[in-house]
Amino acid sequence: MRIDSLFPNAKKTGRILVLGELLLDFVPADIQMRLSDPGTIIKTVSGSAGIYACAAAAFGADVGFIGRVGPDPFSRLALSTIERLGVNTGNVVHADEGKLGLAFVEYEPGRRNYAYYRENSVGSRFGPDDLREEAFKDARVLHLPGMLLELNETMRAACFRAVELAKKYNVLVSFDPNIRQELQSSPAARERMMTMLSMADMIEPTIEEGRILTGCRTSGEVLRALHAAGPKLVVLTQDKDGATLSCSGEVLCARGIDVPVVDPTGAGDTFAAALACCLKEGMEADEAVRFCNCAGTLVCTKRGAIGMAIPTREEVEKLMSSGVCRLDRYRLDEME
């Protein structure tokens, strides 16, 4: 089935809007380097929403970023970078003061450690009054990452106001829970996350995030619980084990693709962006999950994020055509 058929009353055309905060990542040129070590650092524009926006643009979508930047040089770098990569920034607020948030990363076997310098960053001060209602009138999809809900009350209010405007103008809502550690020990944070999830049309959690949100363990239990919360289209990403797409009682499992993993930064955001593009193009569910799985996989083969690791559409389609992404089909009611 075509995944756009899940939403018969939704708009057939329109821009993908992405709400979020741009960041600048500082990535070691030498993967063995630690944050406490001297050495060469690579600057790369990042932020979950920024990666999503640039990935969607790379796959051919009309994309607009909604956020806030300052007069500092890092803000100028971030904004010019996403513009160069095809993202519309007409709804970005230019503040008279404030600085872009920064993130420094080090690589350890099996994981990445981040040191954030983003407290009171200009992007995190985006509020509901910064939203321009006009932007939603011609949009088809609104996407937002869940970590925005825990930045501060101002950004949280902006997220819920954005979804309110999306509903007003019949814009589909895409939501990536993007869970941070604090959610696991905060009932209030979990409640906010579930409220947003219940308002979404399509969600893209990892399997572990699905378990945290639902309290279930098996994939079948997690999928049924997430659908029961509201979303019609649920995708679970599973790192090296591929991804699972669930809709209308059918479950498609794309097996993992064996590639050398260099850096998984941005893989989930790119996967989610690919899903929105598949929706806009009216892809069949099996083609969509294969496209998304290949897109997310290719990101892992390079370090960095925006301008460094996001694949082109041609690269994704080439990997798809190689036949390495295999599918298994199940009925949701029959899954354990």
Residue, then its C-alpha position, 0 to 999 in steps of 0.5 A: m500500500r502507498i503510505d500516503s493513503l493512510f492520510p486521505n484527508a491530508k494535503k497532497t502537496g506542500r512544504i516540509l517544515v522542521l522546527g528545532e535548534l541548529l548547533l555546531d558540532f566539533v568533531p575530532a579529526d583523529i577518531q582516537m582523540r579525546l576531549s581532554d586531548p589537544g589536536t585538530i577539530i573539524k567544525t560541522v553544522s548539526g542539530s537534530a532538526g538541522i540534519y533532518a532538514c538538510a537530508a530532506a532537501a538532499f532527497g529532493a523535498d521542498v523544506g523550510f527550517i523554523g528556528r532562531v539564530g543570533p548575530d554571532p559567526f557560528s549562527r551565520l555559518a549554520l544558516s548559510t550552510i543549510e541555505r546552501l544545501g537547499v533549505n528555505t530559511g524564510n521563517v528563521v528568526h534573526a535575534d539581535e543577541g545570543k549565540l549558537g549552541l556548541a557540542f564537542v564529541e569524542y568517540e569510544p568503542g561502541r558509543r559517543n560522548y558529548a559535551y554541550y555548551r548550549e545553556n541559554s543558546v539563541g536557538s533554545r530561546f525560540g518561543p511560540d510568539d516566534l512562529r509565523e502562522e503563514a508558514f503552515k498554510d502551504a505546508r504538508v508535514l511538520h517535523l519536530p524532535g522530542m528533545l525540544l520538549e525538555l530544553n525549556e518551557t519556552m521551546r516546549a510551548a513553541c512545540f505545542r503551538a506549532v502542532e496546534l497550527a499544524k492541526k489547524y491547517n491539516v498539516l501532518v505531524s512527524f515526531d521523533p522522540n529523540i529521548r534524552q536520559e532525563l526522560q527515564s527518571s522524570p514522570a513529567a517528561r514522559e507525560r509530555m512526550m506521550t502527549m506529543l506522541s498522541m498528536a502525531d500522525m507518524i513517529e520514528p523512535t528507536i526500538e529502545e525508545g519505544r520500550i521506554l515509552t510503552g513499557c513493553r519489550t517485544s517489537g510486536e508489543v511496542l508497535r501495538a502500544l504505539h499505534a494505540a497511542g495515536p500514530k497511524l504510521v510507526v517506524l522503529t529504527q534498530d541500528k545494525d538490525g535495520a528498521t521496522l515500518s508498521c501501518s494498517g496492520e502490516v509490518l515490514c522489517a528491513r534487515g540491517i545492511d552490513v557496512p563499516v560504521v564510522d559515525p552514526t550521528g544523524a542516521g535517525d534524523t536522516f531516516a526520518a527525513a527520508l520517510a517524510c519524502c517517501l510520504k510526499e512522493g506516495m511510495e509503496a510501504d515496502e519501497a519506503v522502508r527500503f529507501c529509509n533504511c538505505a539512507g540511514t545506513l549510508v550516514c553511518t559510513k562517514r563522520g560528521a553531520i550536515g555537509m559531511a555524511i548526508p548521502t545524495r538521493e542517487e547514493v541511496e537509490k544505488l544502494m537500494s538497487s544493489g539488493v542488499c536491503r531485504l524485507d520480511r513481512y508480518r501481520l501486526d496482530e501475529m507478532e510477539 
